[in-house]
Amino acid sequence: MLNIGITLGDPAGIGPEIVAKSLVDMKDRQFKVTLFGDKNNFDSMVSRYSLNFSGINNIDFIDTGNGKLIEYGKVSEHAGRVSINSIEMAVEYAMKHKIDALATAPINKEAIIKAGSKYIDHTSMLRELSESKFITTLFEVNNLRITFLSKHVSLLDAVKYVKRDNIYSGIRETYEGMKLLGFDNPKIAVAALNPHGGESGMFGYEEINEITPAIERGRDTMNVFGPIPADSVFHYASLGNYDVVLSLYHDQGHIAAKTYDFDHTVSMNPGLPFLRTSVDHGTAFDISGKNTGNFISMKEAILKAEKYALKYKVNYEKYKSEF
């Protein structure tokens, strides 16, 4: 039976709540679940919200807390440590093939730094813990898939990063990531940086000097198109004209996906030795502890893990020598 690992995220946020509500909503699921998090905090929340876990079987719980209840909505070193412990233990299980995929609830960056983490986010932590050669962030929402040239940097630094070698690497990693998900020859669209694709240099030269040369290099071995103006490329991809869009900076792709369908946007990280899926929202400290968290994105992350887990495992073994 498929075993999906789920980290509960920061226990001061909505992670435990949205995971619990997802599991209640999927009582008829045909897979096993292994939870990683603070069990005392989780059980207290389930009782407080009167969530009905009767009839839910095949759940294992790996307790990464110390029994101390967490104050909702507060950044704390202790909550950050629980988050780190959960991720480390989940990666260990994944690397030993004790779970088939990993779905993660949100963590708080400030909390994990307080707890001594040298990583600023899930992605960098997962890459180092698994010793992965590359890792791509890929959004999927309905037919729309998006990867990112850069993520957690300033907009100014993101623009500076738009260089032909970086773009080619982004195209290559997008291609490899899509193969891991089962797309043998994915159609990759590269978004433009400037309005209207720069209008032949009228609004900027990045398309001429950096982006187009990288795309032309990629066409030797990959099915890549662009640069296509960002005000239209995501729409075309949602219609199925392209399998994936390489976004040139964080918000360019995030805005497109979340405007299209906020609740059903799921993040994945092709390149890891195991499939990782995640919600694409934060810990929501402002509503944690109020029983008002929307669990749809967490449920979608778990369902994406179910959808791709076994296919991903097969393809990783097939293609890993190429990375």
C-alpha positions in Angstrom: 0.0 0.0 0.0 1.3 3.5 -0.9 2.6 5.3 2.2 2.6 9.1 2.1 4.6 10.9 4.8 3.2 14.2 6.0 5.1 16.7 8.1 2.8 18.9 10.2 4.9 22.0 9.8 5.2 24.7 12.5 2.9 23.6 15.4 2.1 27.3 16.1 0.6 27.7 12.7 -2.3 26.1 10.8 -0.3 23.1 9.6 -1.5 20.5 12.1 -5.1 21.8 11.6 -5.1 21.6 7.8 -3.5 18.2 7.8 -6.1 16.8 10.3 -9.0 18.3 8.3 -7.6 16.8 5.1 -7.4 13.4 6.6 -10.9 13.6 7.9 -12.1 14.7 4.5 -10.3 11.7 2.9 -11.5 8.9 5.0 -12.0 6.7 2.0 -8.4 7.1 0.8 -6.5 4.0 -0.4 -3.1 4.8 1.0 -1.3 4.8 4.3 -0.2 8.0 6.1 2.8 8.6 8.4 2.7 11.8 10.3 5.8 13.7 11.5 5.2 16.3 14.2 4.4 17.2 17.8 1.9 14.5 18.8 0.7 16.2 22.0 0.0 19.4 20.1 -1.7 17.6 17.3 -3.9 15.5 19.7 -4.9 18.6 21.7 -5.9 20.4 18.5 -8.0 17.4 17.2 -9.8 17.3 20.6 -10.3 21.1 20.8 -11.8 21.3 17.3 -13.9 18.1 17.8 -12.5 16.5 14.6 -13.9 13.1 14.0 -11.1 10.6 13.4 -13.2 7.5 13.9 -12.9 5.2 10.9 -9.5 6.6 9.9 -7.1 3.7 9.9 -3.5 3.2 8.6 -2.0 6.3 10.3 1.4 6.1 12.0 2.7 9.0 14.0 6.4 9.8 14.5 6.5 12.2 17.5 9.1 14.9 17.0 8.1 17.1 19.9 8.8 17.0 23.6 5.2 17.1 24.9 5.2 20.9 25.5 2.1 22.6 24.1 2.8 25.4 21.7 1.2 28.9 21.8 -0.6 29.5 18.6 0.4 32.4 16.3 3.8 33.0 18.0 7.3 32.6 16.5 9.3 30.4 18.9 12.5 28.5 18.9 10.8 25.5 20.3 8.3 25.4 17.4 11.1 25.9 14.9 12.9 22.9 16.5 9.8 20.7 16.1 9.6 21.8 12.4 13.3 20.9 11.8 13.1 17.6 13.6 10.0 16.7 11.6 11.7 17.4 8.3 14.9 15.6 9.2 13.0 12.5 10.4 10.8 12.5 7.3 13.8 12.7 5.0 15.4 9.8 6.8 12.2 7.7 6.3 12.1 8.7 2.6 15.7 7.9 2.0 15.2 4.5 3.6 12.1 3.9 1.5 9.9 3.7 4.6 7.6 6.3 2.9 6.9 6.6 -0.8 6.4 10.4 -1.0 6.4 13.4 1.3 3.8 16.1 1.6 4.7 19.1 3.8 2.7 21.6 5.8 4.1 25.2 6.1 7.0 26.1 8.4 8.0 29.5 9.6 11.4 30.8 8.4 12.0 33.0 11.4 11.3 30.1 13.8 13.6 27.6 12.2 16.4 30.3 12.2 15.8 30.9 15.9 16.1 27.1 16.4 19.6 27.2 14.7 18.8 26.1 11.1 21.3 27.1 8.5 18.7 26.8 5.9 16.0 29.5 5.1 13.4 27.2 3.7 12.1 23.7 3.0 13.8 23.5 -0.4 17.3 24.2 0.7 17.0 21.9 3.7 15.6 19.0 1.7 18.3 19.4 -1.0 21.1 19.2 1.6 19.6 16.5 3.7 19.1 14.3 0.6 22.4 15.3 -1.0 20.5 16.0 -4.3 22.5 17.3 -7.3 19.6 19.6 -8.3 16.1 20.5 -7.1 13.4 22.3 -9.0 10.4 24.1 -7.6 7.4 23.2 -9.8 3.9 24.4 -9.3 0.9 22.5 -10.6 -2.6 23.8 -10.7 -5.0 22.0 -13.0 -3.2 22.1 -16.4 -0.8 24.9 -15.5 2.7 24.0 -14.4 5.4 26.6 -13.5 9.0 26.4 -12.6 11.2 29.3 -11.3 14.6 30.7 -12.4 15.0 32.3 -8.9 12.9 32.3 -5.7 13.7 33.9 -2.4 15.8 36.9 -3.5 15.0 40.5 -4.0 13.5 41.6 -7.3 16.6 43.5 -8.1 18.8 40.5 -7.6 16.3 38.3 -9.5 16.7 40.6 -12.6 20.5 40.5 -12.2 20.2 36.7 -12.3 18.6 36.7 -15.7 21.8 35.5 -17.6 22.0 33.1 -20.4 23.9 30.4 -18.4 21.4 30.6 -15.5 18.5 30.5 -17.9 19.9 27.5 -19.7 20.3 25.7 -16.4 16.8 26.6 -15.5 15.5 25.2 -18.7 17.5 22.0 -18.3 16.3 21.5 -14.7 12.7 22.1 -15.8 13.2 19.5 -18.5 14.7 16.9 -16.1 12.0 17.6 -13.5 9.2 17.1 -15.9 10.7 13.8 -17.0 10.6 12.7 -13.4 6.9 13.4 -13.4 6.4 11.3 -16.5 6.6 13.9 -19.4 9.1 12.3 -21.9 9.4 15.3 -24.2 7.8 18.3 -22.4 7.0 21.5 -24.2 8.7 24.2 -22.2 7.8 27.9 -22.6 10.2 30.5 -21.2 8.5 33.7 -20.0 9.8 37.0 -21.1 11.2 39.5 -18.5 10.2 42.8 -19.9 6.8 44.1 -21.1 5.8 42.7 -24.5 9.0 40.7 -24.5 11.1 43.9 -24.7 9.7 45.0 -28.0 13.0 44.4 -29.9 15.0 46.4 -27.3 12.5 49.3 -26.7 11.8 48.1 -23.2 15.0 46.3 -22.3 17.6 44.0 -23.9 17.5 41.0 -21.6 15.3 39.1 -24.2 17.9 39.8 -26.9 21.1 39.4 -25.0 20.3 36.7 -22.4 17.0 34.9 -22.8 16.9 34.1 -26.5 20.5 32.8 -26.7 19.7 30.4 -23.8 16.5 29.2 -25.5 18.4 28.6 -28.8 21.0 26.6 -27.0 18.3 24.5 -25.3 16.5 23.8 -28.6 19.4 21.5 -29.5 18.1 18.8 -27.1 14.8 20.1 -25.7 11.4 21.2 -26.9 11.6 24.8 -25.7 9.8 28.0 -26.8 10.0 31.7 -26.1 10.6 34.2 -24.8 6.8 34.6 -24.6 5.4 37.8 -22.9 4.5 37.0 -19.3 1.0 38.6 -19.7 -0.1 35.7 -22.0 2.3 32.7 -21.6 0.6 31.4 -18.4 -2.8 31.6 -20.0 -1.6 29.6 -23.1 -0.1 27.0 -20.8 -3.3 26.7 -18.8 -5.0 25.8 -22.1 -2.5 23.0 -22.8 -0.3 24.8 -25.4 2.7 24.1 -23.2 3.4 21.6 -20.5 5.3 24.0 -18.3 6.4 27.6 -18.1 9.8 28.7 -16.8 9.1 31.9 -14.8 12.0 34.2 -14.5 11.4 35.3 -10.9 9.3 34.4 -7.8 6.2 36.6 -8.1 5.9 36.3 -11.9 4.9 32.7 -11.5 3.3 32.8 -8.1 0.9 35.6 -9.1 -0.1 33.6 -12.2 -0.8 30.4 -10.4 -2.5 31.8 -7.4 -4.8 34.1 -9.4 -5.7 31.1 -11.6 -6.7 29.0 -8.6 -5.2 29.9 -5.2 -6.5 26.9 -3.2 -5.5 24.2 -5.7 -2.0 25.4 -6.3 0.5 22.7 -5.2 4.3 23.0 -5.1 6.5 20.0 -5.9 10.3 19.6 -5.9 11.5 17.3 -8.7 15.2 16.4 -8.4 15.0 14.9 -4.9 15.3 11.1 -4.5 11.7 11.1 -3.5 8.6 13.1 -4.5 7.9 16.1 -2.2 4.7 18.1 -2.5 3.6 21.0 -0.5 1.0 23.7 0.0 1.9 27.1 -1.4 1.0 29.2 1.5 2.5 30.1 4.9 1.8 29.3 8.5 -1.1 31.8 8.8 -0.3 32.8 12.3 -3.1 35.4 12.2 -5.7 32.6 12.1 -4.0 29.7 13.8 -5.8 28.3 16.8 -9.2 29.6 15.5 -10.4 26.5 13.6 -10.8 28.6 10.4 -7.9 27.3 8.3 -8.7 26.3 4.7 -7.4 22.8 4.2 -8.0 22.5 0.4 -4.4 23.2 -0.6 -3.1 20.7 1.9 -5.5 18.1 0.6 -4.4 18.8 -2.9 -0.8 18.4 -1.9 -1.6 14.9 -0.5 -3.5 14.0 -3.6 -0.6 15.1 -5.8 1.7 12.9 -3.8 -0.7 10.0 -4.4 -0.9 10.9 -8.1 2.8 11.0 -8.9 4.6 9.0 -6.1 5.1 5.7 -7.8 5.6 7.1 -11.2 8.3 9.5 -9.8 10.1 6.6 -8.0 10.3 4.6 -11.3 11.5 7.6 -13.3 14.0 8.7 -10.7 15.7 5.3 -10.9 15.5 5.5 -14.7 17.0 9.0 -15.1 19.2 9.6 -12.0 22.4 8.7 -13.8 21.7 11.6 -16.2 21.6 14.2 -13.5 
